[in-house]
Amino acid sequence: MEDIFEKEMQKSTVFLDRNVLSPHYIPDTLPHREKEIEKIMKILAPALREKIPHNLFIYGKTGTGKSSCSKHVIDKLLQAKEKYNTNIDCIYINCRILNTKYQILLKCAEYCTSKEVLLGFPFSVLFDKLLDYVKTKKTFFFVVLDEIDKVKNLDDLIYSLTRANDQLEQGHISVIGITNNVNFKQKLDPRSRSSLCEEEMVFPPYNAVQLQAILKQRTKLGFKKNLVENSAINLASALAAQESGDARYALRLLLKAGEIVDDESLKKITDREVGLARKGVEEEIVYEIISTLPEHQKIVLYSIAVLTTESGKYARLDGIADETILFSGEVYERYERICKELEKSSRSARWCRQYINDLEMLGLITTTISGKGIRGNTTLIRLAFPAQKVKKVIEKCFKA
């Protein structure tokens, strides 16, 4: 074992700092997100003047820089508070990990009390701890909820945090929500929506040229000099642009390509290594996305995968059949059937349509509205990944 470790330590590598290629790394500058950063700063700036800022909701597909820009601005805000002598606090919460109202408020209360162990205290006590802290410090308290749509009892949480300000004569609690689901607010109760008073932003996907700039920046920091060919950067950028402009995907391609070079004791990263990396990265991403889907979204996606493997066909007036495209109606019928098999209560057709929209937002399926040549007017659905792989991943999740 010691020999293996020794060999690994002595092996040559193309990497200078592989952490730079992580999606969690925040560079000093974020290429092609200057406008978005400026807008976030303007929305939060009133807190520096002790004026109440709006809540903020940031939308955009995975890998469009939502989280990185938000963290970047929060860091700048916390630096600026010293200059302007303003009380500002901020807590960042990943709602994929802490996904209940209680867990989130526990995190906030623990931040406020520093040393107290509060696990097990009732929600009302945690809520009072937060309020007491904001009142006493007269602070502007920002709660950043990344992947906010993953919170199970989101209505209660949003209502509690926004209505808390009614009890504060000084200080304020603001919510910054980050999500790739542009429709998530439709799931909120009207009373929660009415209490928000929010600003909204949408982050567009990166194009190939913008992704090239991002990869060139990270390549200089993450790899040894002249060990990544420009054509490899261009190929990774082009592939990521095809995948909804996802910068995380582009970075993972380069990271995986670097690992291939190291494993095969090659000299530099070329188009070949990026091409080989593509397959492995796609499989990793598909598994990560699917394994974290809510239960009913998984079932809808499973229905689409099953129908695709069964060669679902629709009839066109011109007599041509496409085995990869499905009707939304047949997907809902199969979804209901699978729910019965799993002994789950199925949701309505309207909810199923919403789940289909969510799956498209994640890039797992593509949809189009039927046009000329189709009987009736319906949504046509195509799976974006191999059906057997999707089926296998979801079956594994069902067994877990």
C-alpha positions in Angstrom: 0.0 0.0 0.0 2.8 2.4 0.9 4.4 1.7 -2.6 1.1 2.6 -4.3 0.9 5.9 -2.4 4.5 6.6 -3.2 3.9 6.0 -6.9 0.9 8.2 -6.9 2.9 11.0 -5.2 5.7 10.7 -7.7 3.5 10.6 -10.8 3.7 13.6 -13.1 0.5 15.6 -13.4 -0.9 18.3 -15.7 -2.7 20.0 -12.8 -1.5 23.0 -10.9 -4.5 23.3 -8.7 -7.5 21.1 -9.4 -9.7 22.9 -6.9 -9.9 25.8 -9.4 -11.9 23.5 -11.7 -14.5 22.9 -8.9 -17.9 24.6 -9.3 -17.5 25.7 -5.7 -14.4 27.8 -6.5 -15.3 31.5 -6.8 -12.7 33.5 -8.9 -12.0 37.1 -8.2 -13.7 38.0 -11.5 -16.6 36.2 -13.1 -16.4 36.6 -16.9 -19.6 37.6 -18.7 -21.6 38.1 -15.5 -20.7 41.7 -14.9 -24.3 43.0 -15.6 -25.9 40.4 -13.3 -23.4 41.1 -10.5 -24.1 44.8 -10.8 -27.8 44.3 -10.6 -27.6 42.1 -7.5 -25.4 44.7 -5.9 -27.9 47.5 -6.6 -30.7 45.4 -5.1 -28.8 44.7 -1.9 -27.1 48.1 -1.6 -29.9 49.8 0.4 -28.9 47.7 3.4 -25.6 49.7 3.5 -27.7 52.9 3.9 -29.8 51.2 6.6 -32.8 51.1 4.1 -34.9 47.9 3.7 -33.8 45.9 0.6 -36.2 43.8 -1.4 -36.2 40.1 -1.3 -34.5 38.7 -4.4 -35.2 35.6 -6.5 -32.6 34.4 -9.0 -33.5 32.0 -11.8 -31.5 30.2 -14.4 -30.5 26.7 -15.6 -27.7 24.7 -13.9 -24.2 26.1 -14.6 -25.2 29.7 -15.4 -23.4 31.3 -12.5 -26.3 32.0 -10.2 -24.7 30.7 -7.0 -21.2 32.0 -7.8 -22.4 35.5 -8.5 -24.5 35.5 -5.4 -21.6 34.4 -3.2 -19.4 36.9 -4.9 -21.8 39.8 -4.2 -22.4 38.7 -0.6 -18.6 38.7 0.0 -18.4 42.2 -1.4 -21.3 43.3 0.8 -19.8 42.0 4.0 -16.5 43.8 3.1 -18.4 47.0 2.4 -20.3 46.9 5.7 -17.1 47.7 7.6 -16.5 50.8 5.4 -20.0 52.1 5.9 -20.3 51.0 9.6 -23.6 49.1 8.9 -24.7 45.9 10.7 -25.2 43.2 8.0 -25.2 39.5 8.5 -25.6 36.8 5.9 -26.1 33.0 6.0 -25.8 30.8 2.9 -27.9 27.5 3.0 -27.8 24.7 0.4 -31.4 23.5 0.4 -30.5 20.3 -1.3 -28.8 19.4 2.0 -31.0 21.3 4.5 -34.4 20.9 2.9 -37.0 21.5 5.7 -38.3 24.6 7.5 -36.9 23.4 10.8 -33.4 22.6 9.5 -33.1 26.0 7.9 -34.3 27.9 10.9 -32.0 25.8 13.1 -29.1 26.8 11.0 -30.1 30.5 11.3 -30.6 30.3 15.1 -27.2 28.5 15.6 -25.5 31.3 13.6 -27.2 33.9 15.8 -26.2 32.2 19.1 -22.8 31.0 18.1 -22.2 28.6 21.0 -25.6 27.2 21.9 -26.7 23.7 20.9 -30.2 24.1 19.7 -31.0 20.8 18.0 -34.3 19.6 19.4 -35.7 23.0 20.4 -39.1 23.7 19.0 -39.5 25.9 15.9 -41.0 28.8 17.9 -37.9 28.9 20.1 -35.5 29.0 17.1 -37.7 31.7 15.5 -37.4 33.8 18.7 -33.6 33.4 18.8 -33.4 34.8 15.2 -35.7 37.7 16.0 -33.9 38.5 19.2 -30.6 38.6 17.4 -31.9 40.9 14.6 -33.6 43.2 17.1 -30.6 43.4 19.5 -28.0 44.0 16.7 -30.3 46.1 14.6 -28.9 44.1 11.7 -29.9 43.5 8.1 -30.0 39.7 8.0 -29.8 38.0 4.6 -30.8 34.4 4.3 -29.5 32.9 1.0 -31.5 29.8 0.1 -29.7 28.0 -2.8 -32.0 25.6 -4.6 -34.9 27.0 -2.7 -37.4 24.9 -4.6 -36.0 21.8 -2.8 -37.5 22.9 0.6 -40.4 20.6 1.5 -42.5 23.0 3.6 -41.5 26.1 1.7 -44.8 28.0 2.2 -44.4 28.0 6.0 -40.7 29.0 5.8 -41.3 31.9 3.4 -44.3 33.1 5.3 -42.4 32.9 8.6 -39.3 34.7 7.4 -41.1 37.5 5.6 -43.8 38.1 8.2 -41.1 38.2 10.9 -40.3 41.8 9.8 -43.7 42.8 11.1 -42.3 42.2 14.6 -39.1 44.1 14.0 -38.9 47.9 14.7 -35.3 47.9 13.7 -33.3 45.5 11.6 -34.7 43.4 8.8 -34.7 39.8 7.4 -34.3 39.4 3.7 -34.5 36.3 1.6 -32.4 35.6 -1.5 -33.7 32.6 -3.3 -31.8 30.8 -6.0 -33.4 28.2 -8.3 -33.4 26.6 -11.7 -37.2 26.3 -11.6 -38.8 29.5 -12.9 -42.2 28.2 -11.9 -41.5 27.3 -8.3 -43.5 30.3 -6.9 -46.7 28.9 -8.5 -46.5 26.2 -5.9 -46.6 28.7 -3.0 -49.8 29.6 -1.2 -51.2 33.0 -2.2 -50.5 34.4 1.4 -46.8 33.5 1.0 -46.6 35.0 -2.5 -48.2 38.2 -1.3 -45.7 38.6 1.5 -42.6 38.4 -0.7 -42.2 41.9 -2.2 -39.4 40.6 -4.3 -37.1 41.5 -7.2 -36.5 38.8 -9.8 -33.5 38.0 -12.1 -33.0 35.4 -14.8 -29.5 34.3 -15.7 -29.2 33.3 -19.4 -27.1 30.3 -20.4 -23.5 30.9 -21.5 -22.7 30.7 -25.2 -19.6 29.0 -26.6 -17.5 32.2 -26.8 -18.4 33.0 -23.1 -17.5 29.5 -22.0 -14.2 29.8 -23.8 -13.4 32.8 -21.7 -14.3 31.0 -18.5 -12.3 27.9 -19.4 -9.2 30.0 -20.4 -9.4 31.8 -17.0 -9.6 28.5 -15.1 -7.0 26.8 -17.3 -4.4 29.4 -16.4 -5.1 28.8 -12.7 -5.7 25.1 -12.7 -3.2 23.6 -15.1 0.5 23.8 -15.7 1.5 26.2 -18.5 1.0 25.2 -22.1 -0.4 21.7 -21.2 -3.9 22.4 -22.5 -4.3 22.8 -26.2 -6.6 25.7 -27.4 -8.5 23.3 -29.6 -9.4 21.3 -26.4 -10.7 24.4 -24.7 -12.8 25.2 -27.8 -14.2 21.7 -28.0 -15.1 21.6 -24.3 -16.8 25.1 -24.7 -18.7 23.9 -27.8 -19.9 20.7 -26.1 -21.0 22.7 -23.0 -22.8 25.3 -25.2 -24.8 22.4 -26.6 -25.7 21.3 -23.1 -27.7 24.4 -22.3 -24.7 26.6 -21.8 -23.6 24.9 -18.6 -20.3 26.1 -17.3 -20.1 23.4 -14.7 -20.3 20.8 -17.5 -17.5 22.6 -19.3 -15.3 22.6 -16.2 -16.0 18.9 -15.5 -15.0 18.1 -19.1 -11.6 19.7 -18.5 -11.1 18.1 -15.1 -12.0 14.7 -16.4 -9.7 15.2 -19.5 -6.9 16.1 -17.1 -7.4 12.9 -15.1 -7.3 10.9 -18.3 -4.0 12.5 -19.3 -2.5 11.7 -15.8 -3.8 8.1 -15.8 -2.4 7.5 -19.3 0.9 9.4 -18.5 0.3 11.7 -21.5 1.9 15.1 -22.0 -1.0 17.4 -22.6 -4.8 17.7 -22.9 -6.0 17.5 -26.5 -9.4 17.1 -28.3 -9.1 13.3 -27.9 -9.1 13.5 -24.0 -12.0 16.0 -24.0 -13.9 13.6 -26.3 -13.2 10.6 -24.0 -14.2 12.7 -20.9 -17.5 13.6 -22.4 -19.0 10.1 -21.9 -18.0 9.8 -18.3 -19.1 13.3 -17.4 -22.6 12.9 -19.0 -23.2 9.7 -17.0 -22.1 11.4 -13.7 -24.4 14.4 -14.4 -27.4 12.3 -15.3 -27.1 10.3 -12.2 -26.7 13.3 -9.9 -29.7 15.1 -11.4 -32.0 12.1 -11.4 -31.1 10.9 -7.9 -32.1 14.3 -6.4 -35.4 14.7 -8.2 -38.6 14.8 -6.1 -40.5 11.5 -6.0 -43.2 12.3 -8.5 -40.8 13.9 -11.0 -38.8 10.7 -10.8 -42.0 8.7 -11.6 -42.9 10.9 -14.6 -39.3 10.6 -16.0 -39.4 6.9 -15.4 -42.7 6.7 -17.4 -41.1 8.6 -20.3 -38.1 6.2 -20.2 -40.3 3.1 -20.1 -42.4 4.3 -23.0 -39.3 5.2 -25.0 -37.9 1.7 -24.5 -41.2 0.3 -25.6 -41.0 2.3 -28.8 -43.9 4.7 -28.2 -45.3 5.9 -31.4 -47.7 8.7 -32.4 -49.7 8.7 -35.6 -49.2 11.6 -38.1 -51.5 12.4 -40.9 -48.7 11.8 -43.3 -48.3 8.2 -41.9 -44.8 8.7 -40.5 -44.0 7.4 -37.0 -41.2 8.6 -34.7 -40.3 6.0 -32.1 -38.5 8.6 -29.9 -41.3 11.1 -29.4 -44.2 10.6 -26.9 -47.6 12.3 -26.3 -48.1 14.0 -23.0 -51.3 12.1 -22.6 -49.7 8.7 -22.9 -47.0 9.8 -20.4 -49.7 10.7 -17.9 -51.5 7.4 -18.4 -48.3 5.5 -17.8 -47.5 7.7 -14.8 -50.8 6.8 -13.2 -50.2 3.1 -13.8 -46.8 3.2 -12.3 -48.0 5.2 -9.2 -50.5 2.3 -8.6 -47.8 -0.3 -8.9 -45.7 1.7 -6.4 -48.8 2.2 -4.2 -48.4 5.9 -4.4 -51.3 8.4 -4.9 -50.9 10.0 -8.4 -51.2 13.7 -8.9 -53.5 15.5 -11.4 -52.7 15.9 -15.1 -52.0 19.6 -14.4 -49.3 18.6 -11.9 -47.9 16.1 -14.4 -47.6 19.0 -17.0 -45.7 21.0 -14.4 -43.4 18.1 -13.7 -42.7 17.8 -17.4 -41.8 21.5 -17.5 -39.5 21.0 -14.6 -37.8 18.0 -16.3 -37.3 20.1 -19.4 -35.7 22.9 -17.3 -33.2 20.4 -16.0 -32.4 19.3 -19.6 -33.6 15.7 -19.0 -36.2 15.9 -21.8 -37.2 18.2 -24.6 -40.7 19.2 -25.5 -42.5 20.8 -28.4 -46.2 21.7 -29.1 -47.6 19.5 -31.8 -48.1 21.3 -35.1 -49.3 20.4 -38.6 -49.7 16.7 -39.2 -50.7 15.7 -35.7 -54.2 14.7 -34.6 -55.2 17.2 -31.9 -53.0 19.7 -30.1 -50.6 18.2 -27.5 -47.1 18.4 -26.0 -44.6 16.1 -27.7 -41.9 14.7 -25.4 -38.4 13.4 -26.2 -36.0 11.9 -23.7 -32.6 13.7 -23.8 -30.6 10.7 -22.6 -30.5 7.0 -23.4 -33.7 5.5 -22.0 -32.1 2.3 -20.6 -29.6 4.4 -18.6 -32.3 6.7 -17.2 -34.5 3.6 -16.3 -31.6 1.9 -14.5 -30.8 5.0 -12.5 -34.4 5.5 -11.3 -34.9 1.8 -10.5 -31.8 2.1 -8.3 -33.4 5.1 -6.6 -36.7 3.2 -6.0 -34.8 0.4 -4.4 -32.8 2.7 -2.1 
